[in-house]
Amino acid sequence: MLNKKNKLMLLASAGALTLAAAGVAQASTLEETRNRGAVQCGVSDGLPGFSAPDDEGEWQGLDVDVCRAVAAAVFGDAEAVRYVSLNAVERFTALQSGEVDVLSRNTTWTTTRDTTLGLNFTGVTFYDGIGFMIHTEMGIDSAKELDGAAICVQSGTTTELNVADYFRANGMEFDPIVFDTSEQTVGGYEAGRCDVLTSDTSQLAALRIQLSDPDASKILPEIISKEPLGPVVRQGDDQWFNIVKWSLFAMLNAEEMGITSDNVDEMLESDDPDIARLLGQDGNYGEGMGLSADWAYQIVKQVGNYGESFERNVGMDSPLEIERGLNALWTDGGIQYAPPIR
């Protein structure tokens, strides 16, 4: 048996090893990213408005802009990103294994994902909810009329459980038609294998514009769940967690302060202390994350603030024409809100 002194020595040694391991983990992702010269960012397998390549093969979207913001903060270059296309089943394994540094792929923040997968969500880029898209010719105006419907759904998502809960709670039945990828799911819907396509309403809006006849389908008004979508990183690396988290917060704070990619250079001369701190003109608030003082300036200059990203990718200036709603700033009736930089 161990005496009290030996027990204390063992506990102290274990604690030291734990702290040492934590120190290595905290530095590893940033160091590996810098050594590689690019952020490895996991994105969708093609979802317009969120992450999809354009006609020239350049990735665009709200989730893509998170990747670009992190790269701007780390390298001063928003283009220093390598995009890894992942389906819903692959995404968490790719992050856990280190194949990607950050997952920015319309992923819902849930208890299970946040506490059992060794992952941390860093914020919410889009407040969403699950809905239903139907063929207009069905003549249905409410999800309460979907009893007995065949519903196309993507596997590996929160949608499967939420739809089952909704139908059970409303005393209805449905026939799930399950597919592995978003492309397969919408293909099954177009081919008539199901009456209904279900997913996050933002994803339904993105998929609808890809249909051969978008006007032949409509999205029903009911939203049946809470789906806060946001970036994800591995647990155990607080430095990297902070970098990804504060990259998003910088975009939100910039919008609230009226700082845009067009006026950010002028704002460097602002007398407002909050603006001066955000843009690195008063103190170095990147130092604690291993970043330069102008990390947030680089994000806003090269990527824009949150409002700019939202509008060009999914908002009224985009083909999706999604209204800000809950994704408006807290000062404008929404719930988007970032802690202050000070």
TAMOGI-V621116 format. One line per field, one symbol per residue. ss: DSSP state (a for helix, b for strand, c for the rest). phi: phi as a letter, one per 30 degrees, with the letter a starting at -180 (. if undefined). burial: b if it has 16 or more other ideal C-beta (glycine too) atoms within 10 Angstrom, else e. A space follows every 50 residues. Layout:
BEGIN
ss: ???
phi: ???
burial: ???
END
This chain:
BEGIN
ss: cccaaaaaaaaaaaaaaaaaaaaaaaaaaaaaaaaaccbbbbbcccbccc bbbcccccbbcaaaaaaaaaaaaaacccccbbbbbcccccaaaaaacccc cbbccccbccaaaaacccbbbccccbbbcbbbbbbaaaccccaaacccbb bbbbccccaaaaaaaaaaaccccbbbbbbccaaaaaaaaacccccbbbbb aaaaaaaacccccaaabbbcccccccbbbccbbbcccaaaaaaaaaaaaa aaaaaaaccccccaaaacccccaaaaaaccccccccaaacccccaaaaaa aacccaaaaaaaacccccccccccaaacbaaacccbcccccc
phi: .dddddddddddddddddddddddddddddddddddiaddcdbdcjbejc aadddciddbkdddddedddddddcibdcdbcccdbddddeddddddjdb dbcbbgcddbeeddbbcibbdclbcadbadbbcbdeddiccbddcceidd bdbddibddedddddddddcicbacdccbdbddddddddddidbdbccae dddddddddcddbeddbbcdddccacbdcadbbddjbdddeddddddddd dddddddicbddcdddddcddddddddecicbicccedcicddcededdd dccjdddddeddcbddccddhdddhddddedcjcbdabddca
burial: eeeeeeeeeeeeeeeeeeeeeeeebbebbbeebeeeebbbbbbbbbbbbb bbeeeeeebbbbbbbbbbbbbbbbbbebebbebbbbbbebbbebbeeeeb bbbbbbbbbbeebeeebebbbbbbbbbbbbbbbbbeeeebeebeebeebb bbbbbebbbbebbeebbeeeeeebebbebebbbbbbebbbeeebbbbbbb bbbbbbbbebeeeeeebbbbeebbbebbbbbbbbebbebbbbbbbbbbbb bbbbbbbebbbeebeebeebeeeebbbbbbbeeebbeebbbbbbbbbbbb bbbbbbbbbbebbbbeebebebebebbbbeeeeeebebeebe
END
